[in-house]
Amino acid sequence: MHDIIPIGAHPDAADFELDLRGLTQQQARVAVNRLLEAHDFQQDTRVLIRIEPADACEGETLFQPVRRELMEGVKRGCILKNGIHPVTEGSGFLVHVAGRGGSALA
């Protein structure tokens, strides 16, 4: 099971990580939707979503399918506006998930 796990206490770092490496597109979509629908964060929270970066031998990566799911999360209010930031070399996203108790992130 690919759970959301806490990863650190640095103020500029993510609070949690969701690792989607090795998953199919369908499994990744389910995991992202679970994050957005079932999150129980009291404050806005930074989640690092990891995916495998593209390489010369591979076809499509999870970058676009995951990004589409995240954009739907913005539309539903689960992700803060301007809260999706690609991580270097297409290896994931830093996402600002909206908390249920009010905004704390700048």
Backbone bond lengths (Angstrom), bond angles and torsions (degrees), N, CA, C in turn:
res aa  C-N    CA-C-N  psi(-1)  N-CA   C-N-CA  omega(-1)  CA-C   N-CA-C  phi
1 M - - - 1.464 - - 1.522 107.59 -
2 H 1.315 116.80 137.96 1.451 121.81 179.69 1.515 108.47 -99.59
3 D 1.326 115.53 94.68 1.447 121.67 -176.68 1.513 110.70 -93.99
4 I 1.314 115.27 162.92 1.451 122.62 175.06 1.523 106.30 -85.02
5 I 1.340 116.71 122.67 1.465 119.71 -176.05 1.525 110.40 -121.58
6 P 1.351 117.96 144.88 1.461 120.42 175.97 1.524 109.95 -69.22
7 I 1.362 117.13 142.75 1.461 118.23 -176.44 1.517 115.75 -126.58
8 G 1.308 120.77 -14.32 1.455 116.82 -179.00 1.507 113.20 178.17
9 A 1.335 113.63 173.68 1.452 119.72 -177.20 1.527 112.68 -119.19
10 H 1.335 118.55 3.61 1.458 121.41 178.83 1.523 109.02 -65.63
11 P 1.346 119.19 132.45 1.466 120.75 -173.88 1.529 114.96 -62.60
12 D 1.340 118.77 -25.54 1.459 121.08 -179.75 1.526 112.46 -96.39
13 A 1.308 117.28 -1.81 1.464 121.53 -176.60 1.527 110.20 -94.61
14 A 1.313 115.05 171.39 1.452 120.47 175.52 1.520 109.86 -70.89
15 D 1.314 115.07 151.99 1.461 121.45 176.52 1.529 110.94 -86.56
16 F 1.338 115.51 -31.85 1.460 121.61 -177.96 1.518 109.75 -139.42
17 E 1.321 115.44 163.63 1.457 121.71 177.96 1.522 109.54 -129.41
18 L 1.332 115.08 139.27 1.458 122.03 171.83 1.520 105.80 -123.43
19 D 1.316 117.40 110.25 1.463 122.66 -174.89 1.524 109.49 -95.97
20 L 1.335 116.10 113.46 1.462 121.62 -178.42 1.528 112.33 -104.58
21 R 1.314 116.82 6.00 1.464 119.77 -178.61 1.523 109.89 -63.14
22 G 1.333 115.23 134.41 1.453 121.13 179.19 1.517 114.73 87.42
23 L 1.336 117.67 -1.76 1.458 120.53 -179.66 1.525 110.88 -91.98
24 T 1.310 115.88 156.97 1.457 120.94 171.68 1.525 108.28 -76.31
25 Q 1.335 116.76 168.52 1.463 120.13 177.10 1.524 111.17 -58.59
26 Q 1.317 116.74 -43.32 1.464 120.38 -179.18 1.526 111.43 -63.53
27 Q 1.331 117.11 -44.72 1.465 120.23 178.63 1.529 110.91 -62.62
28 A 1.329 116.73 -39.74 1.464 120.79 179.47 1.527 110.75 -65.36
29 R 1.321 117.34 -42.30 1.463 120.71 179.12 1.527 110.92 -62.21
30 V 1.325 116.40 -42.14 1.463 120.52 178.41 1.533 109.95 -62.01
31 A 1.324 117.19 -43.91 1.467 120.87 -178.89 1.525 111.29 -64.36
32 V 1.330 117.55 -42.36 1.472 120.94 179.35 1.526 109.75 -66.46
33 N 1.320 116.85 -43.50 1.466 119.20 178.56 1.522 111.72 -63.21
34 R 1.321 116.33 -37.15 1.469 119.74 177.12 1.519 110.50 -63.00
35 L 1.321 116.28 -41.18 1.467 120.74 176.56 1.523 110.37 -59.07
36 L 1.324 116.84 -46.45 1.458 120.96 -174.68 1.522 113.34 -75.73
37 E 1.317 117.68 -35.24 1.456 120.63 -176.62 1.518 113.43 -86.20
38 A 1.307 116.23 -32.03 1.460 118.82 -173.07 1.522 113.30 -109.56
39 H 1.347 116.92 7.88 1.464 117.17 -178.17 1.519 109.82 -62.18
40 D 1.304 115.05 146.83 1.458 120.74 -178.20 1.523 109.37 -131.35
41 F 1.339 115.66 38.28 1.454 120.12 -179.23 1.524 109.30 -79.74
42 Q 1.319 117.02 128.79 1.458 120.82 179.05 1.524 111.33 -75.31
43 Q 1.344 116.77 -29.72 1.458 121.90 177.65 1.526 108.26 -120.48
44 D 1.331 115.50 164.68 1.456 119.34 173.88 1.518 107.82 -56.72
45 T 1.314 116.58 139.86 1.458 122.19 -171.21 1.517 110.18 -135.08
46 R 1.324 116.54 139.17 1.461 121.85 176.49 1.527 108.77 -91.85
47 V 1.326 115.99 125.71 1.458 121.22 179.01 1.526 108.08 -121.32
48 L 1.330 115.99 125.11 1.457 121.60 174.84 1.520 107.41 -88.54
49 I 1.333 115.81 119.50 1.459 121.05 177.37 1.515 106.83 -104.82
50 R 1.326 116.21 115.84 1.463 121.12 -177.56 1.529 110.69 -97.04
51 I 1.344 114.67 135.07 1.457 121.64 173.28 1.524 107.37 -133.12
52 E 1.314 116.19 164.14 1.458 119.76 177.71 1.521 108.99 -75.71
53 P 1.337 117.73 131.45 1.468 119.29 177.47 1.524 110.82 -69.31
54 A 1.316 115.37 157.39 1.462 120.64 178.04 1.525 109.90 -68.47
55 D 1.314 115.07 148.85 1.465 119.68 171.82 1.525 107.85 -136.54
56 A 1.310 116.70 171.82 1.470 121.86 -174.91 1.528 113.07 -63.79
57 C 1.315 118.21 -25.91 1.469 121.74 -175.11 1.523 113.48 -89.53
58 E 1.307 117.28 -22.56 1.464 121.14 -174.45 1.517 111.50 -91.05
59 G 1.294 115.78 156.14 1.457 122.15 174.16 1.518 109.66 -86.25
60 E 1.321 116.04 -126.80 1.462 121.36 -177.96 1.527 110.94 -69.49
61 T 1.321 115.11 139.38 1.461 120.89 175.53 1.533 108.34 -99.08
62 L 1.311 116.05 -175.93 1.463 120.83 176.89 1.523 112.38 -82.34
63 F 1.346 118.52 -3.27 1.463 121.27 -173.37 1.530 112.16 -54.89
64 Q 1.329 118.29 -56.76 1.472 120.79 -177.33 1.532 112.79 -68.11
65 P 1.328 119.10 -46.22 1.477 117.79 179.21 1.536 112.85 -60.80
66 V 1.328 117.10 -40.71 1.468 119.93 178.85 1.524 109.81 -68.20
67 R 1.331 117.06 -41.39 1.466 120.27 178.75 1.530 110.63 -59.73
68 R 1.321 117.63 -41.55 1.475 120.42 177.73 1.527 111.15 -59.95
69 E 1.334 116.86 -43.65 1.473 120.20 178.58 1.531 110.64 -63.05
70 L 1.327 116.44 -39.72 1.464 120.30 179.42 1.527 111.26 -66.52
71 M 1.326 117.56 -38.81 1.468 120.61 177.88 1.530 110.55 -64.05
72 E 1.326 116.91 -35.36 1.468 119.86 174.55 1.527 109.72 -63.99
73 G 1.332 116.40 -36.58 1.464 120.66 176.89 1.515 112.27 -63.06
74 V 1.325 117.58 -35.30 1.471 121.28 175.68 1.526 109.18 -64.47
75 K 1.324 116.74 -45.67 1.472 121.16 179.96 1.527 111.82 -60.00
76 R 1.341 116.23 -36.09 1.478 120.66 -179.34 1.519 112.62 -83.63
77 G 1.335 117.77 -6.07 1.462 120.81 179.43 1.516 114.07 85.12
78 C 1.329 117.73 8.47 1.467 121.25 178.95 1.527 111.89 -79.81
79 I 1.333 115.94 -25.77 1.458 121.76 179.62 1.520 107.31 -119.06
80 L 1.325 116.30 137.10 1.448 120.67 -179.84 1.526 111.03 -62.30
81 K 1.321 116.69 145.40 1.462 120.93 175.96 1.529 107.64 -57.78
82 N 1.318 117.26 137.70 1.473 123.24 -174.91 1.521 111.22 60.84
83 G 1.322 117.80 27.67 1.458 121.74 -176.24 1.512 115.07 -101.34
84 I 1.331 117.58 14.77 1.469 120.73 179.00 1.525 107.55 -115.64
85 H 1.314 116.67 118.98 1.460 121.34 -178.03 1.525 109.60 -127.55
86 P 1.346 117.41 115.57 1.465 119.01 177.69 1.526 111.21 -61.67
87 V 1.308 116.11 143.12 1.461 122.55 176.38 1.525 107.32 -91.88
88 T 1.297 116.84 154.91 1.463 122.67 -175.42 1.520 113.91 -43.21
89 E 1.311 114.69 139.30 1.460 123.76 172.56 1.527 113.63 58.24
90 G 1.319 117.64 28.73 1.460 120.02 175.68 1.512 114.60 67.09
91 S 1.332 116.83 25.82 1.464 119.36 -176.75 1.527 112.97 -95.48
92 G 1.326 117.07 14.50 1.448 119.42 176.67 1.514 113.38 149.73
93 F 1.321 114.31 -166.20 1.457 122.17 -177.85 1.523 109.48 -139.20
94 L 1.322 115.80 146.94 1.455 121.24 165.93 1.517 105.04 -103.94
95 V 1.325 116.40 118.71 1.463 122.40 -172.08 1.515 109.58 -117.19
96 H 1.327 116.21 135.06 1.467 121.75 177.09 1.524 107.94 -99.44
97 V 1.322 115.96 100.12 1.465 122.53 -178.11 1.523 108.35 -83.06
98 A 1.320 115.94 132.13 1.476 121.41 -178.88 1.517 110.27 -69.96
99 G 1.309 115.29 131.33 1.462 120.42 177.89 1.519 111.33 -82.98
100 R 1.309 114.48 160.68 1.464 120.16 -179.71 1.529 111.90 -84.19
101 G 1.349 115.99 -17.17 1.461 119.81 -175.86 1.514 114.50 -103.29
102 G 1.337 119.03 8.63 1.461 120.86 179.13 1.512 111.45 115.08
103 S 1.316 115.72 160.83 1.452 122.29 -174.37 1.516 112.19 -80.89
104 A 1.340 116.05 133.33 1.462 121.62 176.86 1.507 111.56 -123.54
105 L 1.344 117.89 -14.53 1.464 121.45 -178.26 1.508 110.31 -87.35
106 A 1.326 114.83 144.19 1.464 119.83 177.55 1.507 109.95 -88.86
